[in-house]
Amino acid sequence: VDESPMGDADEAPQKELVTNLTLDILQIVKVSQSQHGLRHGDHARYRQYCTRRLARLYKANRMSHGRGRYQKRTLEVSMVDNEAFLLIPLMMSERAWSYAMELKRDAGNEPRKRAHMIRRLKKATVHATELVNLCGQVGSARTALEAEAYSSYIFGCYLSEQERDWDRALAKFMRARKAFEQLARVGGPDQAEVCRERLEELEPSLRYCTYKRGNEGSPVAGSMDEKDMAALKGDGGEDDERLKAVLAEESGRASGAVTTSWRGYDIPIRNGKVRECLANVAVQLAKIESPLIMATDRALAIFDKVFMLYSDARQHLRDDIAEASSGAQSDSTSRLTDLKLADRAIAVMLIEQTIQRNKFLVDSANAKLAGEIRLAKGEKATRPEDIVHLLSASLRSYEELIESGPEVLRGMDGAERVEEELRVECMTAQKMLSSDRAAALGKVHSSAGSHVDAAILFNRSAEHAAGVSEAAAARARVNRIGAIKSGIDTLLADRKGLRSGLEDVSLEGPTSSESRFLMESLDEYKPAVLGKGASKVHIMPIPNRMESLAVRPIVLDVAGDEIVYPTLTHRSAKKGSTLRNLFSWKK
């Protein structure tokens, strides 16, 4: 029996290669150069940036180079499964090119530095060629064309600095120019602007190579391949075929709307600007890290960019909706339906990211209160009241999500099941937030000395947490609830711990033995009569305590009607006539 390793390798199934990977090479190069030093001509800073980004790419793609001593590892086509692998040769080429430009600036008349510069440019051409090979096998037609344009430009720079083969340098620059012109035709306005800038950079090199070629004689055919000869002669048969492939790819992409996903459903996005906004949102959200690592100000700046991108995307959709409502196009009805669906979906995504922003702020505030994060110099201290406001805002956002979420899935297959899952998830999250808010309110009242209110709120927080546990256990079939239920036990223990220290708090108020005052013990000498506060002397209660006073009795005189009083008529004066009374004065 043959047990050789070669036999096992033949029997092992080969990994299927991915295809149609898309990478905006020119746009990435432009943004990287403008943001990391080349706007001011600082090639050293840009080279350091390329080195750091390469280290991150190696770590993200799990391409280690051994421990201790460096072990070279070649990037094979079978290893490429996403666009991040294509960035590795691109960044290596950019790093070598920036190092060469730095040496060119400092070389002067020193031949050693100039030779070093040429070697760095040659290294850049090697990595650019590797990028072309990878994009040609796993990339889309447009990505392959961008890689060809970039590689031709790097090759032209190397050959022009070498000052030996001006014909080949001119051919490389002409190939790059034609590729840039083709990309400007098939791309959007942003790519057309990038290609226009590249074409402006190429013009001086093309004129200089043409001048040097005319002075030094005719081209040497043996030093150029067929593509270079065709570019030098102006023949573009293969380039025209490649342009047709790119145009076909772009037209197919435009006719069939690119989709974005929400809750497992594809939402068609017809507008290219909206797709660009959503792609930038994904890039920004990838920068968010744990609150223990990331500064709050930086996270808030990223979330602000995300909200602005969502707002821009919705504005583009509103413009398209207004255009489609006019009925100018034949497919305006179906297009209008897709646009309204995309607008509702992006509105719901905005609500979800608002919830994530508030969650980040709550976690950061809790970490600061617990002492896990040190406050920066001049930073305002976090208060439990801030957490209460954030949790209340999250509760309102979940209410909006419950109302707006089903609107996105209306009319789709299986929408009822997803709506039920969304409703259960939001209600469970609301109960957890209510538990957290009650606990935060309890801390507020506890710090203010209202221990009775704090005990009641901690008890309510534990009740909400128990309700979350019961709801999650009853609906274990919902996938998202399982992730929420994992932290229920810890939440319950935390709430019980908050409540345990206030079990013996009386709801009838403080007793009279809690504090004594100097006015109550004037006949006794004591240096200080300490009450509730350990460092305060209580002289007299203000306001004064209320004392009970004896009241006058209430007499009901109900026996007066039963008493027989004696007659006094004999004591009354006798009455006479008026005339007699007038002349009785002489008596």
C-alpha positions as CSV (number, residue, x, y, z in Angstrom):
1,V,0.0,0.0,0.0
2,D,1.3,3.4,-1.0
3,E,1.2,5.7,2.1
4,S,3.2,8.5,0.7
5,P,2.2,12.1,1.5
6,M,1.9,12.8,-2.2
7,G,-0.9,10.2,-2.5
8,D,-2.8,11.8,0.4
9,A,-2.4,15.2,-1.2
10,D,-3.9,14.0,-4.5
11,E,-6.9,12.6,-2.7
12,A,-7.5,15.8,-0.7
13,P,-10.2,18.0,-2.2
14,Q,-9.0,21.3,-3.5
15,K,-10.5,24.5,-2.2
16,E,-12.8,26.3,-4.6
17,L,-11.5,29.8,-5.6
18,V,-13.7,32.8,-5.0
19,T,-14.5,35.0,-7.9
20,N,-15.7,38.6,-8.6
21,L,-14.0,40.2,-5.6
22,T,-14.3,44.0,-5.9
23,L,-11.7,46.4,-4.7
24,D,-11.6,50.1,-5.5
25,I,-7.8,50.3,-5.8
26,L,-7.5,53.8,-7.1
27,Q,-9.9,55.2,-4.6
28,I,-8.1,53.4,-1.7
29,V,-4.7,54.7,-2.9
30,K,-6.0,58.3,-3.2
31,V,-7.6,58.4,0.3
32,S,-4.7,56.7,2.0
33,Q,-2.2,59.1,0.4
34,S,-4.2,62.2,1.1
35,Q,-4.9,61.3,4.7
36,H,-1.4,60.1,5.8
37,G,1.2,62.6,4.7
38,L,1.3,62.9,0.9
39,R,-0.9,66.0,1.0
40,H,2.2,67.7,2.4
41,G,4.8,65.6,0.6
42,D,5.7,63.5,3.7
43,H,6.6,60.1,2.1
44,A,8.2,58.9,5.4
45,R,4.9,59.2,7.2
46,Y,3.0,57.5,4.4
47,R,5.5,54.6,4.5
48,Q,5.0,54.2,8.2
49,Y,1.3,54.1,7.7
50,C,1.6,51.4,5.1
51,T,3.7,49.3,7.5
52,R,1.1,49.6,10.3
53,R,-1.7,48.7,7.9
54,L,0.2,45.7,6.6
55,A,0.6,44.5,10.2
56,R,-3.1,44.8,10.8
57,L,-3.9,43.0,7.6
58,Y,-1.6,40.1,8.4
59,K,-3.2,39.8,11.8
60,A,-6.7,40.0,10.5
61,N,-6.1,37.5,7.7
62,R,-4.1,35.2,10.1
63,M,-0.9,35.3,8.0
64,S,1.7,35.0,10.6
65,H,5.4,34.9,9.7
66,G,6.7,32.7,12.5
67,R,7.7,33.5,16.1
68,G,11.0,35.2,16.6
69,R,12.8,34.9,13.4
70,Y,11.0,36.1,10.3
71,Q,9.8,33.3,7.9
72,K,8.6,34.4,4.5
73,R,5.1,33.4,3.6
74,T,3.9,33.6,0.0
75,L,0.3,34.8,-0.7
76,E,-1.3,32.0,-2.8
77,V,-4.4,32.4,-4.9
78,S,-6.1,29.6,-2.9
79,M,-5.7,31.6,0.3
80,V,-7.7,34.6,-1.0
81,D,-11.3,34.5,0.2
82,N,-12.1,38.2,0.7
83,E,-11.0,41.6,-0.5
84,A,-8.6,42.1,2.5
85,F,-6.1,39.7,0.9
86,L,-5.9,41.9,-2.2
87,L,-4.9,44.8,0.0
88,I,-1.7,43.1,1.1
89,P,0.2,43.3,-2.2
90,L,-1.2,46.8,-2.8
91,M,0.1,48.1,0.5
92,M,3.4,46.4,0.0
93,S,3.8,48.1,-3.4
94,E,2.7,51.5,-1.9
95,R,5.3,51.1,0.9
96,A,8.1,50.3,-1.5
97,W,7.1,53.2,-3.8
98,S,6.9,55.7,-0.9
99,Y,10.3,54.6,0.3
100,A,11.7,55.1,-3.2
101,M,10.2,58.6,-3.4
102,E,11.7,59.4,0.0
103,L,15.2,58.3,-1.1
104,K,14.8,60.2,-4.4
105,R,14.2,63.4,-2.4
106,D,17.3,62.8,-0.2
107,A,19.6,61.3,-2.8
108,G,20.9,64.3,-4.6
109,N,24.1,63.3,-6.4
110,E,24.8,60.2,-4.2
111,P,24.9,57.1,-6.4
112,R,24.3,54.7,-3.5
113,K,21.0,56.3,-2.5
114,R,19.9,56.5,-6.1
115,A,20.7,52.7,-6.6
116,H,18.7,52.0,-3.4
117,M,15.8,54.1,-4.7
118,I,15.8,52.0,-8.0
119,R,15.8,48.8,-6.0
120,R,12.8,49.9,-4.0
121,L,10.9,50.8,-7.2
122,K,11.7,47.4,-8.6
123,K,10.3,45.9,-5.4
124,A,7.2,47.9,-6.0
125,T,6.8,46.5,-9.5
126,V,7.1,43.0,-8.2
127,H,4.2,43.5,-5.7
128,A,2.2,45.4,-8.3
129,T,2.6,42.4,-10.7
130,E,1.4,40.1,-7.9
131,L,-1.6,42.3,-7.4
132,V,-2.5,42.1,-11.1
133,N,-2.2,38.3,-11.1
134,L,-4.5,37.9,-8.1
135,C,-7.1,40.3,-9.4
136,G,-7.0,38.6,-12.8
137,Q,-8.0,35.3,-11.1
138,V,-10.3,36.2,-8.3
139,G,-11.3,39.8,-9.0
140,S,-14.0,41.4,-11.1
141,A,-13.3,42.8,-14.5
142,R,-13.2,46.4,-13.2
143,T,-10.9,45.4,-10.3
144,A,-8.5,43.7,-12.8
145,L,-8.5,46.8,-15.0
146,E,-7.7,49.0,-12.0
147,A,-4.9,46.7,-11.0
148,E,-3.5,46.8,-14.6
149,A,-3.6,50.6,-14.6
150,Y,-1.9,50.8,-11.2
151,S,0.8,48.3,-12.2
152,S,1.5,50.0,-15.5
153,Y,2.0,53.3,-13.7
154,I,4.4,51.8,-11.2
155,F,6.3,50.1,-14.0
156,G,6.6,53.3,-15.9
157,C,8.0,55.1,-12.9
158,Y,10.6,52.4,-12.4
159,L,11.7,52.4,-16.0
160,S,11.8,56.2,-16.3
161,E,14.0,56.4,-13.1
162,Q,16.2,53.6,-14.5
163,E,16.8,55.8,-17.6
164,R,17.6,52.8,-19.9
165,D,14.6,51.7,-21.8
166,W,12.5,54.8,-22.7
167,D,10.4,53.0,-25.2
168,R,9.2,50.5,-22.7
169,A,8.6,53.2,-20.1
170,L,6.6,55.2,-22.7
171,A,4.6,52.0,-23.5
172,K,3.8,51.4,-19.8
173,F,2.6,55.0,-19.3
174,M,0.5,54.8,-22.5
175,R,-1.1,51.6,-21.2
176,A,-1.8,53.3,-17.9
177,R,-3.3,56.3,-19.7
178,K,-5.6,54.1,-21.7
179,A,-6.7,52.1,-18.7
180,F,-7.5,55.3,-16.7
181,E,-9.5,56.7,-19.7
182,Q,-11.5,53.4,-19.8
183,L,-12.1,53.5,-16.0
184,A,-13.3,57.1,-16.2
185,R,-16.0,56.0,-18.7
186,V,-17.4,53.1,-16.8
187,G,-17.2,54.5,-13.2
188,G,-19.2,57.0,-11.3
189,P,-18.3,60.7,-10.8
190,D,-15.9,60.0,-7.9
191,Q,-13.9,57.5,-9.9
192,A,-13.9,59.8,-13.0
193,E,-12.4,62.5,-10.8
194,V,-9.7,60.1,-9.5
195,C,-8.9,59.0,-13.1
196,R,-8.7,62.6,-14.3
197,E,-6.2,63.4,-11.6
198,R,-4.1,60.4,-12.5
199,L,-4.2,61.4,-16.2
200,E,-2.9,64.9,-15.2
201,E,0.0,63.3,-13.3
202,L,0.8,61.1,-16.3
203,E,1.1,63.9,-18.9
204,P,4.6,65.2,-17.8
205,S,6.0,61.7,-17.7
206,L,4.6,60.9,-21.2
207,R,6.1,64.1,-22.7
208,Y,9.5,63.4,-21.0
209,C,9.6,59.8,-22.2
210,T,8.6,60.9,-25.7
211,Y,11.4,63.5,-25.7
212,K,14.0,61.1,-24.4
213,R,12.9,58.4,-26.9
214,G,13.3,60.8,-29.8
215,N,16.8,61.7,-28.7
216,E,18.1,58.2,-28.1
217,G,16.9,56.4,-31.2
218,S,14.4,53.8,-32.3
219,P,12.7,51.3,-30.0
220,V,14.3,48.0,-29.1
221,A,11.6,45.4,-29.9
222,G,13.2,42.7,-27.9
223,S,12.8,44.5,-24.6
224,M,9.0,44.8,-24.9
225,D,6.2,42.3,-24.9
226,E,3.2,42.3,-27.3
227,K,1.0,44.4,-25.0
228,D,3.7,47.1,-24.8
229,M,4.3,47.1,-28.5
230,A,0.5,47.3,-29.2
231,A,0.2,50.2,-26.7
232,L,3.2,52.0,-28.3
233,K,1.7,51.6,-31.8
234,G,-1.7,52.6,-30.7
235,D,-3.4,49.2,-31.2
236,G,-5.8,48.4,-28.5
237,G,-7.5,45.1,-29.5
238,E,-7.1,43.4,-26.1
239,D,-7.8,46.6,-24.2
240,D,-11.0,47.1,-26.1
241,E,-12.1,43.5,-25.3
242,R,-11.4,44.2,-21.6
243,L,-13.4,47.4,-21.7
244,K,-16.3,45.5,-23.2
245,A,-16.1,43.1,-20.3
246,V,-16.1,45.9,-17.8
247,L,-19.0,47.6,-19.5
248,A,-21.0,44.4,-19.5
249,E,-20.3,43.9,-15.8
250,E,-21.3,47.4,-14.9
251,S,-24.5,47.3,-17.0
252,G,-25.5,44.0,-15.4
253,R,-24.9,45.5,-12.0
254,A,-26.9,48.6,-12.8
255,S,-29.8,46.6,-14.3
256,G,-30.1,44.4,-11.3
257,A,-30.3,46.4,-8.1
258,V,-27.7,45.7,-5.5
259,T,-29.3,44.6,-2.3
260,T,-28.6,45.1,1.4
261,S,-29.8,42.8,4.1
262,W,-32.0,43.4,7.1
263,R,-33.3,40.6,9.4
264,G,-32.4,38.0,6.7
265,Y,-34.3,39.8,3.9
266,D,-32.7,41.5,0.9
267,I,-33.6,45.1,0.3
268,P,-33.0,46.3,-3.3
269,I,-30.8,49.5,-3.5
270,R,-30.9,51.0,-7.0
271,N,-29.1,54.2,-6.4
272,G,-25.3,54.1,-6.5
273,K,-24.9,57.0,-4.1
274,V,-27.0,55.2,-1.5
275,R,-24.9,52.0,-1.9
276,E,-21.8,54.1,-1.4
277,C,-23.3,55.6,1.8
278,L,-24.2,52.2,3.2
279,A,-20.6,51.0,2.4
280,N,-19.2,53.9,4.2
281,V,-21.5,53.1,7.2
282,A,-20.0,49.6,7.3
283,V,-16.5,51.0,7.3
284,Q,-17.3,53.4,10.1
285,L,-19.0,50.8,12.3
286,A,-16.0,48.5,11.9
287,K,-14.0,51.1,13.8
288,I,-16.2,50.8,17.0
289,E,-14.4,48.9,19.8
290,S,-15.2,48.1,23.4
291,P,-16.0,51.0,25.7
292,L,-13.1,49.9,27.9
293,I,-10.6,50.5,25.1
294,M,-12.2,53.2,23.0
295,A,-12.6,56.8,24.1
296,T,-16.2,58.1,24.3
297,D,-15.5,61.2,22.2
298,R,-14.1,59.2,19.4
299,A,-17.0,56.7,19.4
300,L,-19.5,59.6,19.4
301,A,-17.7,61.1,16.4
302,I,-18.0,57.8,14.5
303,F,-21.7,57.4,15.4
304,D,-22.3,61.0,14.2
305,K,-20.7,60.1,10.8
306,V,-22.9,57.0,10.6
307,F,-26.0,59.1,11.3
308,M,-25.0,61.7,8.7
309,L,-24.4,58.9,6.1
310,Y,-27.8,57.4,6.8
311,S,-29.4,60.9,6.4
312,D,-27.6,61.4,3.1
313,A,-28.8,58.0,1.9
314,R,-32.4,58.8,2.8
315,Q,-32.1,62.2,1.0
316,H,-30.9,60.5,-2.2
317,L,-33.9,58.1,-1.9
318,R,-36.3,60.9,-1.4
319,D,-35.0,62.6,-4.5
320,D,-35.5,59.3,-6.5
321,I,-39.0,58.8,-5.0
322,A,-39.9,62.3,-6.2
323,E,-38.6,61.6,-9.7
324,A,-40.3,58.2,-9.8
325,S,-43.6,59.6,-8.6
326,S,-43.7,61.8,-11.7
327,G,-44.1,58.6,-13.8
328,A,-41.5,59.7,-16.4
329,Q,-40.0,56.2,-16.7
330,S,-41.8,53.0,-17.8
331,D,-40.9,51.0,-14.7
332,S,-41.8,53.9,-12.3
333,T,-44.3,51.8,-10.3
334,S,-41.9,48.9,-9.4
335,R,-39.1,51.4,-9.0
336,L,-41.1,53.5,-6.6
337,T,-42.0,50.4,-4.5
338,D,-38.3,49.5,-4.2
339,L,-37.4,53.0,-3.3
340,K,-40.0,53.3,-0.5
341,L,-38.9,49.9,0.8
342,A,-35.3,51.0,0.9
343,D,-36.2,54.2,2.7
344,R,-38.2,52.4,5.4
345,A,-35.3,49.9,5.8
346,I,-32.7,52.6,6.2
347,A,-34.9,54.4,8.8
348,V,-35.1,51.3,10.8
349,M,-31.3,50.8,10.6
350,L,-30.9,54.3,11.9
351,I,-33.1,53.5,14.9
352,E,-31.0,50.3,15.6
353,Q,-27.7,52.3,15.4
354,T,-29.2,54.9,17.8
355,I,-29.9,52.0,20.3
356,Q,-26.3,50.8,19.8
357,R,-25.0,54.3,20.5
358,N,-26.9,54.6,23.7
359,K,-25.8,51.2,24.8
360,F,-22.2,52.2,24.2
361,L,-22.7,55.3,26.3
362,V,-24.4,53.3,29.1
363,D,-21.6,50.8,29.2
364,S,-19.0,53.5,29.3
365,A,-20.8,55.4,32.1
366,N,-21.1,52.2,34.2
367,A,-17.4,51.4,33.7
368,K,-16.5,55.0,34.8
369,L,-18.7,54.7,37.9
370,A,-17.2,51.3,38.7
371,G,-13.6,52.7,38.3
372,E,-12.7,50.6,35.4
373,I,-12.1,53.6,33.2
374,R,-10.1,56.6,34.5
375,L,-11.5,60.0,33.8
376,A,-9.5,62.2,31.6
377,K,-8.1,65.5,32.9
378,G,-10.9,68.1,32.9
379,E,-13.6,65.5,32.1
380,K,-16.9,65.8,33.9
381,A,-17.7,63.1,36.4
382,T,-20.4,60.6,35.4
383,R,-23.6,60.7,37.4
384,P,-26.3,58.0,37.7
385,E,-28.8,60.5,36.4
386,D,-27.0,60.4,33.0
387,I,-27.5,56.7,32.8
388,V,-31.2,57.1,33.6
389,H,-31.6,59.6,30.7
390,L,-29.8,57.3,28.3
391,L,-31.9,54.2,29.3
392,S,-35.1,56.3,28.8
393,A,-34.0,57.3,25.3
394,S,-33.3,53.6,24.5
395,L,-36.7,52.6,25.7
396,R,-38.2,55.2,23.3
397,S,-36.1,53.9,20.5
398,Y,-37.4,50.4,21.0
399,E,-40.9,51.7,20.9
400,E,-40.1,53.2,17.5
401,L,-38.5,50.0,16.3
402,I,-41.6,48.0,17.3
403,E,-43.8,50.4,15.2
404,S,-41.5,50.8,12.2
405,G,-40.0,47.3,11.9
406,P,-43.1,45.5,10.6
407,E,-43.5,48.2,7.9
408,V,-40.3,47.0,6.2
409,L,-41.4,43.4,6.0
410,R,-44.9,44.0,4.9
411,G,-46.0,41.7,2.1
412,M,-42.8,39.4,2.2
413,D,-42.9,35.7,2.7
414,G,-42.5,34.7,6.4
415,A,-43.0,38.3,7.5
416,E,-45.3,37.2,10.4
417,R,-42.7,35.0,12.0
418,V,-40.0,37.7,11.8
419,E,-42.4,40.4,13.1
420,E,-43.1,38.1,16.1
421,E,-39.4,37.6,16.7
422,L,-38.8,41.3,16.5
423,R,-41.7,42.1,18.9
424,V,-40.5,39.6,21.4
425,E,-36.9,40.8,21.2
426,C,-37.8,44.4,21.6
427,M,-40.1,43.6,24.6
428,T,-37.4,41.6,26.3
429,A,-34.9,44.3,25.7
430,Q,-37.3,46.8,27.1
431,K,-37.7,44.8,30.3
432,M,-34.0,44.6,30.7
433,L,-33.7,48.3,30.2
434,S,-36.5,49.0,32.7
435,S,-34.6,46.9,35.2
436,D,-31.4,48.8,34.6
437,R,-33.2,52.1,34.8
438,A,-34.9,51.2,38.1
439,A,-31.5,50.2,39.5
440,A,-30.0,53.5,38.3
441,L,-32.8,55.4,39.8
442,G,-32.3,53.5,43.1
443,K,-28.7,54.6,43.1
444,V,-29.7,58.2,42.6
445,H,-32.1,58.0,45.6
446,S,-29.6,56.1,47.7
447,S,-26.9,58.8,47.1
448,A,-29.5,61.5,48.0
449,G,-30.3,59.7,51.3
450,S,-33.8,58.5,50.3
451,H,-33.2,54.9,51.3
452,V,-36.8,54.0,51.4
453,D,-37.3,55.0,47.8
454,A,-34.0,53.3,46.9
455,A,-35.2,50.0,48.4
456,I,-38.5,50.1,46.5
457,L,-36.7,50.8,43.2
458,F,-34.1,48.0,43.7
459,N,-37.0,45.7,44.5
460,R,-38.7,46.7,41.3
461,S,-35.4,46.2,39.3
462,A,-35.2,42.7,40.6
463,E,-38.8,42.0,39.6
464,H,-38.2,43.3,36.0
465,A,-35.1,41.1,35.8
466,A,-37.1,38.1,36.9
467,G,-39.7,38.9,34.3
468,V,-37.0,39.0,31.6
469,S,-35.8,35.5,32.8
470,E,-39.3,34.1,32.6
471,A,-40.0,35.6,29.2
472,A,-36.7,34.3,27.8
473,A,-37.3,30.8,29.1
474,A,-40.9,30.8,27.7
475,R,-39.7,31.8,24.3
476,A,-36.4,29.9,23.9
477,R,-37.3,29.2,20.3
478,V,-36.5,32.7,19.3
479,N,-32.8,32.8,18.4
480,R,-32.0,36.3,19.5
481,I,-33.6,35.8,22.9
482,G,-31.1,33.1,23.7
483,A,-28.3,35.6,23.5
484,I,-30.2,38.0,25.8
485,K,-31.0,35.2,28.3
486,S,-27.3,34.4,28.9
487,G,-26.8,37.4,31.1
488,I,-30.1,37.1,33.1
489,D,-28.6,35.2,36.1
490,T,-25.8,37.8,36.5
491,L,-28.4,40.5,36.3
492,L,-30.6,38.9,38.9
493,A,-27.7,38.5,41.3
494,D,-26.7,42.1,40.8
495,R,-30.2,43.4,41.6
496,K,-30.5,41.2,44.7
497,G,-27.1,42.4,45.9
498,L,-28.3,46.0,45.5
499,R,-31.4,45.2,47.5
500,S,-29.8,43.2,50.2
501,G,-28.3,46.1,52.0
502,L,-31.7,47.9,52.4
503,E,-33.8,45.0,53.7
504,D,-34.2,46.4,57.2
505,V,-35.2,49.9,56.1
506,S,-38.5,50.9,57.8
507,L,-41.2,52.6,55.8
508,E,-42.6,54.4,59.0
509,G,-39.8,57.0,59.1
510,P,-37.0,57.5,61.6
511,T,-37.6,57.0,65.3
512,S,-37.0,59.7,68.0
513,S,-33.9,57.9,69.3
514,E,-31.9,58.6,66.1
515,S,-30.8,62.1,67.1
516,R,-30.6,64.2,70.4
517,F,-30.2,67.9,70.7
518,L,-28.5,70.2,73.2
519,M,-31.7,72.0,74.0
520,E,-33.1,68.8,75.4
521,S,-30.3,68.2,77.8
522,L,-29.4,71.7,79.2
523,D,-29.0,70.3,82.8
524,E,-26.3,67.9,81.6
525,Y,-22.8,68.8,80.4
526,K,-21.7,67.1,77.2
527,P,-19.1,68.4,74.8
528,A,-21.2,67.4,71.8
529,V,-24.4,65.4,71.3
530,L,-23.9,63.6,68.1
531,G,-27.0,62.6,66.1
532,K,-27.3,61.0,62.7
533,G,-24.3,62.9,61.2
534,A,-21.0,61.8,62.8
535,S,-19.4,65.2,62.5
536,K,-22.3,67.5,63.3
537,V,-23.6,69.0,66.6
538,H,-27.4,69.3,66.8
539,I,-28.5,72.3,68.9
540,M,-32.2,72.3,68.3
541,P,-34.7,70.8,65.8
542,I,-35.7,73.2,63.0
543,P,-38.6,73.4,62.5
544,N,-39.7,72.7,66.1
545,R,-41.3,69.4,66.8
546,M,-45.1,69.4,67.2
547,E,-46.4,68.8,70.7
548,S,-49.9,67.7,71.6
549,L,-52.0,70.2,73.7
550,A,-55.1,69.6,75.9
551,V,-58.2,70.9,74.2
552,R,-61.4,72.4,75.9
553,P,-64.2,69.8,76.2
554,I,-67.2,70.1,74.0
555,V,-70.5,70.5,75.9
556,L,-73.7,69.7,74.2
557,D,-76.6,71.5,76.1
558,V,-79.5,69.1,75.2
559,A,-81.2,69.0,78.6
560,G,-82.4,72.6,78.5
561,D,-85.7,71.7,76.8
562,E,-86.7,69.4,79.7
563,I,-86.2,71.8,82.6
564,V,-89.4,73.7,84.0
565,Y,-88.4,77.1,85.0
566,P,-90.4,79.1,87.8
567,T,-92.6,82.0,86.7
568,L,-91.5,85.6,87.4
569,T,-94.6,87.5,86.4
570,H,-95.2,89.0,89.9
571,R,-91.9,90.8,89.6
572,S,-92.8,92.6,86.5
573,A,-94.1,96.3,86.7
574,K,-97.8,97.0,86.4
575,K,-98.9,98.9,83.3
576,G,-101.4,101.9,83.5
577,S,-102.9,104.4,81.1
578,T,-100.9,107.1,79.5
579,L,-102.8,110.1,81.0
580,R,-102.4,108.7,84.5
581,N,-98.7,108.3,84.0
582,L,-98.4,112.0,82.9
583,F,-99.8,113.4,86.2
584,S,-98.3,110.9,88.6
585,W,-95.1,112.9,89.0
586,K,-96.4,114.8,92.1
587,K,-96.8,111.6,94.1
